[in-house]
Amino acid sequence: QVQLVESGGGLVQAGGSLRLSCAASVSIFSINFMAWYRQAPGKQRELVATITSAGIRTYADFVKGRFTISRDNAKNTVYLEMNSLKAEDTAVYYCKANHRGYPYWGQGTQVTVSS
């Protein structure tokens, strides 16, 4: 079992920045794949960014150059640094971990960007 707890969401003006955190209940050193997803009202959940245990990162086209995913194995935490935020980035952001063949999700953190 892996528990994931997101934090760092909030209300920010367009052009601003936020850093989301995802704290895991187990050592993320053993988690091969972690990711951030988001879901806006009335829309499907979509992949934002991924990071592997080797530090390989991928990003959705709509966040490239603005968001950065990182992981701190010592703190068992994955981060999502979000810059140049736009109104369309408004969503609930979820952390996901694939561990020993099972997917685990956090409860989500709300990000609201005002235009």
N, C-alpha and C positions, 0 to 999 in steps of 0.2 A: 504494500500500500504506500502510495505517495500522496501527501497533502501539499497543495500549492496555495499560497496566499498572495494575492496581488495587492499592491498599494501604489499610491502616488498619483492617482487620477484627480480630476478637479475641473474647475472652470478657468479657462484662459482665453485671452483675446487672440484673434487671428494674428499670425506672425510670431506668437510667443512659443515658449518651450515648456515641456514637462518631462520628467523622468519616471517611468514606471518600474516597479520592482516586483519580482516574483520569488518569494522565499519558499524553498522546498523543505519537506520534513526529513529527507534523506540526503545523503551526500550526492550532489549532482555530478561529482566526478564519475559516478557509475551510470549516469543517464546519458545515453548516446545522442539523443535528439530532444531539443526543446524549442518551443516556438511561441510566438505571439499571434493571436487571431483577434479579429474585431467583428462586432455585429452592430450595425446601425438599425434604428427602428424600421420595421417593415422590410428589412433586407436579410439575406442569408449571411451566415458567418463566413468571413473571408480571411485567408492567410495573409499576415503582414510581414513576418520575418522569421527565419529559422537559424539555429546555431547547433552545430554538432559538438561532441566532446573534443574533437580535434580543432575546434575553433573556426570551422568553415561556416560562412554566413551566406544566406540568400535573402533577397528582399523582393516584395511585390513591386511592380513598376511604379505604382502610385505613391510609394514612399521612398524610392531610391534617391539618395542625395540629401534626404531630410531626416530619416530615422536611422538609428544605429542600435543593433542588438549586441549585447555582450554578456559574459558570464564570469562570476567570481566563485571559483570552486571552494575557496576557503570560507566563504560566507554562505554557500549553498544558495546562491541567488543569481537570477538572470534579470538583466535590465533591458529596458527599451527607452533610449534617449530620443525624444521627439522634438524636432526643431521646425521652424517655419510652418507652424500648424495652420491648417485651413479649416473652414467651417465643415467641409466634407469629411474631416477626420473625426468628427463627433460620433462616438460609438461607445459601447462597452467593450473593453479590451480584456481578453482572456489569455492566460498562460496555459500552455500544454506541455506535457512531458510524456515521451514514449519510453517506458521502462520495463524491461523483461517481457516485451511483447504486448504490454497493455498501455492504453492511453489514459492519461490522468489530466483532469482540468481543474483550474481554479474557479473561484466564484465570480471573478470579473471585477473590473474597476471602471467607473464611468469617467469618460473624458468628454468634456463639452467645450467646443471652441466657438466663441461668439464673433460674429463678423462686424 
